């Protein structure tokens, strides 16, 4: 096991995709946050993947892919539609940002 000094540690930004310098990092984080909420909802509802797929209008294989982190080929709209079909309302708000450009966040209440 490696020993780390405090100076070896770097505080992340809260967006691992941005920390890795990946293109379209905000969009990737948004999709990951929605996908996590979908998986959490499926589990809370006690659905298996086949039943969740029926409810979300997706084949079971696509639900399995979602569980395995393969959701980046799905649009934000499709992911939000899945969340709606699981019984969640989605509210989008816009507010001024003090910087030059804004950013996207996803939160659940």
The first five atom37 places (N, CA, C, CB, O) and aatype in JSON, in Angstrom:
{
  "aatype": [20, 20, 20, 20, 20, 20, 20, 20, 20, 20, 20, 20, 20, 20, 20, 20, 20, 20, 20, 20, 20, 20, 20, 20, 20, 20, 20, 20, 20, 20, 20, 20, 20, 20, 20, 20, 20, 20, 20, 20, 20, 20, 20, 20, 20, 20, 20, 20, 20, 20, 20, 20, 20, 20, 20, 20, 20, 20, 20, 20, 20, 20, 20, 20, 20, 20, 20, 20, 20, 20, 20, 20, 20, 20, 20, 20, 20, 20, 20, 20, 20, 20, 20, 20, 20, 20, 20, 20, 20, 20, 20, 20, 20, 20, 20, 20, 20, 20, 20, 20, 20, 20, 20, 20, 20, 20, 20, 20, 20],
  "atom_mask": [
    [1, 1, 1, 1, 1],
    [1, 1, 1, 1, 1],
    [1, 1, 1, 1, 1],
    [1, 1, 1, 1, 1],
    [1, 1, 1, 1, 1],
    [1, 1, 1, 1, 1],
    [1, 1, 1, 1, 1],
    [1, 1, 1, 1, 1],
    [1, 1, 1, 1, 1],
    [1, 1, 1, 1, 1],
    [1, 1, 1, 1, 1],
    [1, 1, 1, 1, 1],
    [1, 1, 1, 1, 1],
    [1, 1, 1, 1, 1],
    [1, 1, 1, 1, 1],
    [1, 1, 1, 1, 1],
    [1, 1, 1, 1, 1],
    [1, 1, 1, 1, 1],
    [1, 1, 1, 1, 1],
    [1, 1, 1, 1, 1],
    [1, 1, 1, 1, 1],
    [1, 1, 1, 1, 1],
    [1, 1, 1, 1, 1],
    [1, 1, 1, 1, 1],
    [1, 1, 1, 1, 1],
    [1, 1, 1, 1, 1],
    [1, 1, 1, 1, 1],
    [1, 1, 1, 1, 1],
    [1, 1, 1, 1, 1],
    [1, 1, 1, 1, 1],
    [1, 1, 1, 1, 1],
    [1, 1, 1, 1, 1],
    [1, 1, 1, 1, 1],
    [1, 1, 1, 1, 1],
    [1, 1, 1, 1, 1],
    [1, 1, 1, 1, 1],
    [1, 1, 1, 1, 1],
    [1, 1, 1, 1, 1],
    [1, 1, 1, 1, 1],
    [1, 1, 1, 1, 1],
    [1, 1, 1, 1, 1],
    [1, 1, 1, 1, 1],
    [1, 1, 1, 1, 1],
    [1, 1, 1, 1, 1],
    [1, 1, 1, 1, 1],
    [1, 1, 1, 1, 1],
    [1, 1, 1, 1, 1],
    [1, 1, 1, 1, 1],
    [1, 1, 1, 1, 1],
    [1, 1, 1, 1, 1],
    [1, 1, 1, 1, 1],
    [1, 1, 1, 1, 1],
    [1, 1, 1, 1, 1],
    [1, 1, 1, 1, 1],
    [1, 1, 1, 1, 1],
    [1, 1, 1, 1, 1],
    [1, 1, 1, 1, 1],
    [1, 1, 1, 1, 1],
    [1, 1, 1, 1, 1],
    [1, 1, 1, 1, 1],
    [1, 1, 1, 1, 1],
    [1, 1, 1, 1, 1],
    [1, 1, 1, 1, 1],
    [1, 1, 1, 1, 1],
    [1, 1, 1, 1, 1],
    [1, 1, 1, 1, 1],
    [1, 1, 1, 1, 1],
    [1, 1, 1, 1, 1],
    [1, 1, 1, 1, 1],
    [1, 1, 1, 1, 1],
    [1, 1, 1, 1, 1],
    [1, 1, 1, 1, 1],
    [1, 1, 1, 1, 1],
    [1, 1, 1, 1, 1],
    [1, 1, 1, 1, 1],
    [1, 1, 1, 1, 1],
    [1, 1, 1, 1, 1],
    [1, 1, 1, 1, 1],
    [1, 1, 1, 1, 1],
    [1, 1, 1, 1, 1],
    [1, 1, 1, 1, 1],
    [1, 1, 1, 1, 1],
    [1, 1, 1, 1, 1],
    [1, 1, 1, 1, 1],
    [1, 1, 1, 1, 1],
    [1, 1, 1, 1, 1],
    [1, 1, 1, 1, 1],
    [1, 1, 1, 1, 1],
    [1, 1, 1, 1, 1],
    [1, 1, 1, 1, 1],
    [1, 1, 1, 1, 1],
    [1, 1, 1, 1, 1],
    [1, 1, 1, 1, 1],
    [1, 1, 1, 1, 1],
    [1, 1, 1, 1, 1],
    [1, 1, 1, 1, 1],
    [1, 1, 1, 1, 1],
    [1, 1, 1, 1, 1],
    [1, 1, 1, 1, 1],
    [1, 1, 1, 1, 1],
    [1, 1, 1, 1, 1],
    [1, 1, 1, 1, 1],
    [1, 1, 1, 1, 1],
    [1, 1, 1, 1, 1],
    [1, 1, 1, 1, 1],
    [1, 1, 1, 1, 1],
    [1, 1, 1, 1, 1],
    [1, 1, 1, 1, 1],
    [1, 1, 1, 1, 1]
  ],
  "atom_positions": [
    [[0.84, -1.16, 0.0], [0.0, 0.0, 0.0], [0.89, 1.24, 0.0], [-0.96, -0.01, 1.21], [1.86, 1.32, 0.75]],
    [[0.54, 2.2, -0.86], [1.36, 3.4, -1.0], [1.09, 4.38, 0.14], [1.08, 4.08, -2.35], [-0.02, 4.46, 0.66]],
    [[2.12, 5.1, 0.5], [1.98, 6.17, 1.49], [1.87, 7.49, 0.75], [3.19, 6.18, 2.5], [2.63, 7.75, -0.18]],
    [[0.93, 8.32, 1.17], [0.74, 9.61, 0.52], [0.96, 10.72, 1.54], [-0.67, 9.7, -0.1], [0.55, 10.62, 2.69]],
    [[1.62, 11.76, 1.1], [1.76, 12.96, 1.9], [0.63, 13.9, 1.55], [3.14, 13.64, 1.67], [0.05, 13.81, 0.47]],
    [[0.32, 14.8, 2.45], [-0.78, 15.73, 2.19], [-0.54, 16.55, 0.93], [-0.97, 16.67, 3.39], [-1.49, 16.87, 0.22]],
    [[0.71, 16.88, 0.62], [0.99, 17.67, -0.59], [0.75, 16.85, -1.87], [2.43, 18.18, -0.55], [0.7, 17.43, -2.95]],
    [[0.61, 15.52, -1.75], [0.32, 14.69, -2.91], [-1.16, 14.72, -3.28], [0.76, 13.26, -2.64], [-1.53, 14.34, -4.39]],
    [[-2.0, 15.17, -2.36], [-3.44, 15.16, -2.57], [-3.9, 16.44, -3.24], [-4.17, 14.97, -1.25], [-3.4, 17.53, -2.96]],
    [[-4.86, 16.29, -4.14], [-5.43, 17.44, -4.85], [-6.92, 17.41, -4.63], [-5.07, 17.42, -6.37], [-7.57, 16.38, -4.85]],
    [[-7.48, 18.51, -4.21], [-8.91, 18.62, -4.02], [-9.59, 18.69, -5.38], [-9.26, 19.86, -3.16], [-9.24, 19.51, -6.22]],
    [[-10.58, 17.82, -5.58], [-11.3, 17.8, -6.84], [-12.28, 18.95, -6.93], [-12.03, 16.48, -7.0], [-12.59, 19.61, -5.94]],
    [[-12.76, 19.18, -8.13], [-13.68, 20.28, -8.4], [-15.13, 19.91, -8.12], [-13.54, 20.74, -9.83], [-16.0, 20.78, -8.11]],
    [[-15.39, 18.63, -7.91], [-16.78, 18.17, -7.81], [-17.26, 17.58, -9.13], [-17.69, 19.3, -7.38], [-18.34, 17.01, -9.2]],
    [[-16.46, 17.73, -10.16], [-16.77, 17.16, -11.47], [-15.55, 16.37, -11.93], [-17.15, 18.28, -12.52], [-14.58, 16.94, -12.44]],
    [[-15.6, 15.06, -11.75], [-14.46, 14.21, -12.11], [-14.13, 14.3, -13.59], [-14.74, 12.76, -11.73], [-12.97, 14.17, -13.97]],
    [[-15.14, 14.53, -14.42], [-14.9, 14.63, -15.87], [-14.08, 15.88, -16.19], [-16.25, 14.67, -16.64], [-13.19, 15.85, -17.04]],
    [[-14.37, 16.98, -15.5], [-13.58, 18.21, -15.68], [-12.18, 18.03, -15.11], [-14.28, 19.41, -15.0], [-11.2, 18.49, -15.69]],
    [[-12.1, 17.35, -13.96], [-10.78, 17.11, -13.36], [-9.89, 16.29, -14.28], [-10.94, 16.4, -12.01], [-8.67, 16.43, -14.24]],
    [[-10.49, 15.44, -15.09], [-9.74, 14.63, -16.05], [-9.56, 15.34, -17.39], [-10.44, 13.29, -16.28], [-9.01, 14.77, -18.33]],
    [[-10.02, 16.58, -17.46], [-9.89, 17.4, -18.67], [-10.61, 16.81, -19.87], [-8.43, 17.6, -19.0], [-10.15, 16.94, -21.01]],
    [[-11.74, 16.15, -19.62], [-12.49, 15.56, -20.72], [-13.35, 16.63, -21.39], [-13.37, 14.4, -20.21], [-13.86, 17.53, -20.73]],
    [[-13.5, 16.52, -22.71], [-14.35, 17.48, -23.4], [-15.81, 17.31, -22.98], [-14.21, 17.33, -24.93], [-16.24, 16.19, -22.68]],
    [[-16.55, 18.39, -22.95], [-17.97, 18.37, -22.61], [-18.21, 17.82, -21.19], [-18.74, 17.52, -23.63], [-19.18, 17.1, -20.95]],
    [[-17.33, 18.18, -20.27], [-17.37, 17.65, -18.9], [-18.66, 17.99, -18.17], [-16.19, 18.16, -18.12], [-19.19, 17.16, -17.43]],
    [[-19.17, 19.21, -18.35], [-20.41, 19.59, -17.67], [-21.57, 18.72, -18.13], [-20.74, 21.07, -17.93], [-22.39, 18.28, -17.32]],
    [[-21.64, 18.48, -19.42], [-22.7, 17.63, -19.97], [-22.57, 16.2, -19.46], [-22.66, 17.66, -21.51], [-23.57, 15.57, -19.13]],
    [[-21.36, 15.69, -19.4], [-21.13, 14.33, -18.92], [-21.53, 14.2, -17.45], [-19.66, 13.94, -19.1], [-22.13, 13.2, -17.06]],
    [[-21.21, 15.2, -16.64], [-21.58, 15.16, -15.23], [-23.1, 15.23, -15.06], [-20.92, 16.31, -14.46], [-23.67, 14.52, -14.23]],
    [[-23.74, 16.07, -15.86], [-25.2, 16.16, -15.8], [-25.84, 14.81, -16.1], [-25.71, 17.23, -16.78], [-26.74, 14.38, -15.39]],
    [[-25.37, 14.15, -17.16], [-25.91, 12.83, -17.51], [-25.64, 11.82, -16.41], [-25.3, 12.35, -18.84], [-26.51, 11.01, -16.09]],
    [[-24.45, 11.85, -15.84], [-24.11, 10.92, -14.76], [-25.0, 11.15, -13.54], [-22.63, 11.05, -14.37], [-25.44, 10.2, -12.9]],
    [[-25.26, 12.41, -13.22], [-26.12, 12.72, -12.07], [-27.54, 12.24, -12.3], [-26.12, 14.24, -11.79], [-28.17, 11.68, -11.39]],
    [[-28.06, 12.44, -13.51], [-29.42, 11.98, -13.81], [-29.47, 10.45, -13.79], [-29.9, 12.52, -15.18], [-30.4, 9.86, -13.25]],
    [[-28.46, 9.81, -14.38], [-28.41, 8.34, -14.41], [-28.38, 7.78, -12.98], [-27.18, 7.85, -15.2], [-29.04, 6.78, -12.69]],
    [[-27.6, 8.4, -12.11], [-27.55, 7.96, -10.72], [-28.92, 8.07, -10.06], [-26.52, 8.77, -9.93], [-29.33, 7.18, -9.31]],
    [[-29.63, 9.16, -10.34], [-30.96, 9.32, -9.77], [-31.93, 8.28, -10.32], [-31.49, 10.73, -10.06], [-32.78, 7.78, -9.58]],
    [[-31.8, 7.94, -11.59], [-32.65, 6.9, -12.19], [-32.41, 5.56, -11.5], [-32.37, 6.77, -13.72], [-33.37, 4.87, -11.13]],
    [[-31.15, 5.2, -11.32], [-30.82, 3.94, -10.67], [-31.33, 3.92, -9.23], [-29.29, 3.7, -10.69], [-31.87, 2.91, -8.77]],
    [[-31.16, 5.03, -8.52], [-31.65, 5.13, -7.15], [-33.17, 4.97, -7.11], [-31.24, 6.48, -6.54], [-33.7, 4.29, -6.24]],
    [[-33.86, 5.59, -8.07], [-35.33, 5.49, -8.13], [-35.76, 4.06, -8.42], [-35.89, 6.44, -9.19], [-36.7, 3.57, -7.8]],
    [[-35.1, 3.4, -9.34], [-35.43, 2.01, -9.68], [-35.32, 1.13, -8.44], [-34.5, 1.47, -10.81], [-36.21, 0.32, -8.15]],
    [[-34.23, 1.3, -7.71], [-34.02, 0.51, -6.51], [-35.05, 0.84, -5.43], [-32.62, 0.73, -5.97], [-35.57, -0.06, -4.77]],
    [[-35.35, 2.12, -5.26], [-36.33, 2.53, -4.24], [-37.72, 2.0, -4.57], [-36.37, 4.06, -4.11], [-38.5, 1.7, -3.67]],
    [[-38.04, 1.9, -5.85], [-39.33, 1.38, -6.28], [-39.38, -0.14, -6.26], [-39.65, 1.88, -7.67], [-40.44, -0.74, -6.43]],
    [[-38.23, -0.78, -6.04], [-38.17, -2.24, -5.98], [-38.39, -2.9, -7.34], [-39.19, -2.76, -5.01], [-38.89, -4.02, -7.41]],
    [[-38.01, -2.21, -8.4], [-38.2, -2.74, -9.75], [-36.99, -3.54, -10.19], [-38.47, -1.6, -10.74], [-35.85, -3.2, -9.86]],
    [[-37.23, -4.61, -10.94], [-36.1, -5.27, -11.59], [-35.85, -4.53, -12.91], [-36.39, -6.81, -11.83], [-36.63, -3.65, -13.29]],
    [[-34.78, -4.88, -13.59], [-34.41, -4.15, -14.79], [-35.47, -4.27, -15.89], [-33.08, -4.64, -15.31], [-35.71, -3.3, -16.62]],
    [[-36.08, -5.42, -16.02], [-37.1, -5.6, -17.06], [-38.32, -4.72, -16.78], [-37.52, -7.09, -17.15], [-38.82, -4.06, -17.69]],
    [[-38.79, -4.7, -15.54], [-39.94, -3.88, -15.19], [-39.61, -2.39, -15.28], [-40.43, -4.22, -13.78], [-40.44, -1.59, -15.72]],
    [[-38.4, -2.03, -14.87], [-37.98, -0.63, -14.99], [-37.94, -0.22, -16.45], [-36.6, -0.42, -14.33], [-38.36, 0.88, -16.81]],
    [[-37.44, -1.11, -17.29], [-37.39, -0.83, -18.73], [-38.77, -0.61, -19.31], [-36.69, -1.96, -19.46], [-38.97, 0.31, -20.12]],
    [[-39.72, -1.42, -18.92], [-41.09, -1.25, -19.4], [-41.64, 0.1, -18.98], [-42.0, -2.37, -18.88], [-42.26, 0.81, -19.76]],
    [[-41.39, 0.44, -17.73], [-41.9, 1.71, -17.21], [-41.24, 2.91, -17.9], [-41.67, 1.79, -15.7], [-41.89, 3.94, -18.12]],
    [[-39.96, 2.77, -18.25], [-39.23, 3.88, -18.88], [-39.27, 3.82, -20.4], [-37.79, 3.87, -18.41], [-38.72, 4.69, -21.08]],
    [[-39.91, 2.78, -20.94], [-39.97, 2.58, -22.39], [-38.58, 2.33, -22.98], [-40.62, 3.8, -23.07], [-38.22, 2.88, -24.03]],
    [[-37.82, 1.5, -22.29], [-36.48, 1.11, -22.72], [-36.37, -0.41, -22.69], [-35.38, 1.75, -21.82], [-37.0, -1.05, -21.85]],
    [[-35.59, -0.99, -23.59], [-35.34, -2.43, -23.47], [-34.5, -2.71, -22.22], [-34.62, -2.97, -24.74], [-33.74, -1.86, -21.77]],
    [[-34.65, -3.91, -21.67], [-33.91, -4.27, -20.45], [-32.41, -4.11, -20.66], [-34.23, -5.72, -20.03], [-31.7, -3.72, -19.74]],
    [[-31.92, -4.4, -21.85], [-30.48, -4.28, -22.12], [-30.01, -2.83, -21.94], [-30.15, -4.77, -23.54], [-28.88, -2.6, -21.51]],
    [[-30.85, -1.88, -22.28], [-30.49, -0.47, -22.13], [-30.46, -0.08, -20.65], [-31.5, 0.43, -22.9], [-29.64, 0.74, -20.23]],
    [[-31.37, -0.67, -19.86], [-31.36, -0.44, -18.41], [-30.08, -1.03, -17.82], [-32.62, -1.06, -17.72], [-29.44, -0.41, -16.97]],
    [[-29.71, -2.21, -18.26], [-28.47, -2.84, -17.8], [-27.26, -1.97, -18.15], [-28.31, -4.25, -18.43], [-26.36, -1.79, -17.34]],
    [[-27.26, -1.42, -19.36], [-26.17, -0.53, -19.77], [-26.1, 0.7, -18.87], [-26.35, -0.1, -21.25], [-25.02, 1.16, -18.51]],
    [[-27.27, 1.22, -18.5], [-27.34, 2.37, -17.6], [-26.67, 2.03, -16.27], [-28.8, 2.8, -17.37], [-25.89, 2.83, -15.74]],
    [[-26.97, 0.85, -15.73], [-26.36, 0.4, -14.48], [-24.84, 0.25, -14.61], [-26.98, -0.93, -14.05], [-24.11, 0.39, -13.63]],
    [[-24.38, -0.03, -15.81], [-22.95, -0.23, -16.06], [-22.24, 1.02, -16.53], [-22.75, -1.33, -17.07], [-21.11, 0.96, -17.01]],
    [[-22.91, 2.16, -16.41], [-22.26, 3.43, -16.75], [-22.22, 3.73, -18.23], [-20.9, 3.45, -16.24], [-21.48, 4.63, -18.65]],
    [[-22.98, 3.03, -19.02], [-22.98, 3.24, -20.47], [-24.23, 4.01, -20.87], [-22.9, 1.88, -21.24], [-25.14, 3.47, -21.49]],
    [[-24.26, 5.28, -20.49], [-25.43, 6.11, -20.75], [-25.07, 7.38, -21.5], [-26.13, 6.46, -19.46], [-25.95, 8.21, -21.74]],
    [[-23.82, 7.56, -21.88], [-23.41, 8.8, -22.52], [-23.95, 8.92, -23.94], [-21.91, 8.89, -22.54], [-23.94, 10.01, -24.52]],
    [[-24.42, 7.81, -24.52], [-25.02, 7.88, -25.84], [-26.5, 8.26, -25.76], [-24.86, 6.55, -26.57], [-27.16, 8.39, -26.79]],
    [[-27.03, 8.43, -24.55], [-28.41, 8.87, -24.37], [-28.42, 10.39, -24.16], [-29.07, 8.13, -23.15], [-27.53, 10.93, -23.51]],
    [[-29.41, 11.06, -24.7], [-29.5, 12.51, -24.53], [-29.98, 12.83, -23.12], [-30.46, 13.12, -25.58], [-30.55, 11.99, -22.43]],
    [[-29.73, 14.07, -22.71], [-30.24, 14.52, -21.42], [-31.77, 14.43, -21.41], [-29.77, 15.97, -21.11], [-32.37, 14.07, -20.4]],
    [[-32.38, 14.75, -22.55], [-33.83, 14.71, -22.65], [-34.35, 13.29, -22.42], [-34.29, 15.22, -24.02], [-35.34, 13.1, -21.7]],
    [[-33.7, 12.29, -23.01], [-34.13, 10.9, -22.84], [-33.96, 10.47, -21.38], [-33.32, 9.96, -23.77], [-34.83, 9.8, -20.83]],
    [[-32.85, 10.85, -20.76], [-32.63, 10.5, -19.36], [-33.68, 11.17, -18.46], [-31.22, 10.92, -18.91], [-34.19, 10.54, -17.54]],
    [[-33.99, 12.43, -18.74], [-35.02, 13.11, -17.95], [-36.39, 12.47, -18.18], [-35.07, 14.6, -18.29], [-37.19, 12.39, -17.25]],
    [[-36.66, 12.03, -19.4], [-37.91, 11.34, -19.69], [-38.02, 10.06, -18.87], [-38.02, 11.02, -21.21], [-39.08, 9.74, -18.33]],
    [[-36.92, 9.33, -18.77], [-36.9, 8.11, -17.95], [-37.22, 8.44, -16.49], [-35.53, 7.39, -18.05], [-37.99, 7.74, -15.84]],
    [[-36.64, 9.5, -16.0], [-36.87, 9.91, -14.61], [-38.34, 10.31, -14.42], [-35.93, 11.07, -14.23], [-38.94, 9.99, -13.39]],
    [[-38.91, 11.01, -15.39], [-40.34, 11.35, -15.33], [-41.19, 10.1, -15.27], [-40.75, 12.2, -16.55], [-42.14, 10.03, -14.49]],
    [[-40.87, 9.11, -16.08], [-41.65, 7.88, -16.14], [-41.54, 7.07, -14.84], [-41.2, 7.02, -17.31], [-42.37, 6.2, -14.57]],
    [[-40.52, 7.38, -14.04], [-40.37, 6.73, -12.74], [-41.07, 7.53, -11.63], [-38.89, 6.56, -12.41], [-40.98, 7.17, -10.46]],
    [[-41.75, 8.6, -12.02], [-42.54, 9.35, -11.06], [-41.9, 10.61, -10.52], [-42.86, 8.49, -9.94], [-42.34, 11.13, -9.49]],
    [[-40.86, 11.11, -11.17], [-40.19, 12.32, -10.71], [-40.57, 13.51, -11.57], [-38.67, 12.12, -10.72], [-40.62, 13.42, -12.8]],
    [[-40.84, 14.63, -10.92], [-40.98, 15.9, -11.62], [-39.59, 16.49, -11.77], [-41.94, 16.88, -10.86], [-38.74, 16.33, -10.89]],
    [[-39.36, 17.18, -12.87], [-38.07, 17.82, -13.1], [-38.33, 19.31, -13.27], [-37.34, 17.22, -14.36], [-39.18, 19.72, -14.06]],
    [[-37.59, 20.09, -12.54], [-37.72, 21.54, -12.6], [-36.37, 22.12, -12.98], [-38.23, 22.13, -11.26], [-35.36, 21.82, -12.35]],
    [[-36.36, 22.94, -14.0], [-35.12, 23.58, -14.45], [-35.21, 25.06, -14.09], [-34.89, 23.38, -15.99], [-36.18, 25.73, -14.43]],
    [[-34.2, 25.55, -13.41], [-34.17, 26.96, -13.05], [-32.92, 27.6, -13.63], [-34.22, 27.14, -11.52], [-31.88, 26.96, -13.78]],
    [[-33.03, 28.86, -13.95], [-31.89, 29.63, -14.44], [-31.69, 30.82, -13.52], [-32.1, 30.1, -15.93], [-32.65, 31.47, -13.1]],
    [[-30.44, 31.09, -13.2], [-30.15, 32.23, -12.34], [-28.84, 32.85, -12.8], [-30.08, 31.82, -10.84], [-28.0, 32.17, -13.4]],
    [[-28.65, 34.12, -12.52], [-27.41, 34.77, -12.96], [-26.19, 34.17, -12.28], [-27.48, 36.27, -12.67], [-26.24, 33.73, -11.13]],
    [[-25.1, 34.15, -13.02], [-23.82, 33.69, -12.5], [-22.89, 34.89, -12.46], [-23.23, 32.52, -13.38], [-22.95, 35.75, -13.34]],
    [[-22.06, 34.96, -11.46], [-21.16, 36.1, -11.33], [-19.93, 35.99, -12.23], [-20.74, 36.25, -9.9], [-19.18, 36.95, -12.37]],
    [[-19.72, 34.83, -12.83], [-18.59, 34.64, -13.73], [-18.96, 34.96, -15.17], [-18.07, 33.23, -13.64], [-20.06, 35.44, -15.45]],
    [[-18.05, 34.69, -16.07], [-18.28, 34.96, -17.49], [-19.26, 33.96, -18.1], [-16.96, 34.93, -18.25], [-20.1, 34.33, -18.92]],
    [[-19.15, 32.71, -17.69], [-20.04, 31.68, -18.22], [-20.66, 30.91, -17.07], [-19.28, 30.72, -19.17], [-20.08, 30.8, -15.99]],
    [[-21.83, 30.39, -17.32], [-22.52, 29.61, -16.31], [-22.13, 28.15, -16.35], [-24.01, 29.74, -16.46], [-21.3, 27.75, -17.17]],
    [[-22.73, 27.37, -15.49], [-22.51, 25.93, -15.5], [-23.82, 25.24, -15.16], [-21.37, 25.52, -14.51], [-24.75, 25.87, -14.66]],
    [[-23.88, 23.95, -15.42], [-25.09, 23.19, -15.17], [-24.91, 22.33, -13.93], [-25.44, 22.32, -16.38], [-23.85, 21.75, -13.7]],
    [[-25.96, 22.27, -13.14], [-25.96, 21.38, -11.98], [-27.29, 20.65, -11.93], [-25.71, 22.16, -10.67], [-28.29, 21.09, -12.5]],
    [[-27.29, 19.54, -11.26], [-28.5, 18.74, -11.1], [-28.63, 18.45, -9.63], [-28.46, 17.4, -11.94], [-27.68, 17.99, -8.99]],
    [[-29.8, 18.72, -9.07], [-29.99, 18.42, -7.66], [-31.35, 17.77, -7.48], [-29.88, 19.71, -6.8], [-32.27, 17.97, -8.28]],
    [[-31.46, 17.0, -6.44], [-32.69, 16.29, -6.12], [-33.14, 16.75, -4.74], [-32.49, 14.75, -6.16], [-32.35, 16.86, -3.81]],
    [[-34.44, 17.03, -4.63], [-34.98, 17.43, -3.33], [-35.93, 16.38, -2.82], [-35.69, 18.79, -3.42], [-36.49, 16.53, -1.74]]
  ]
}
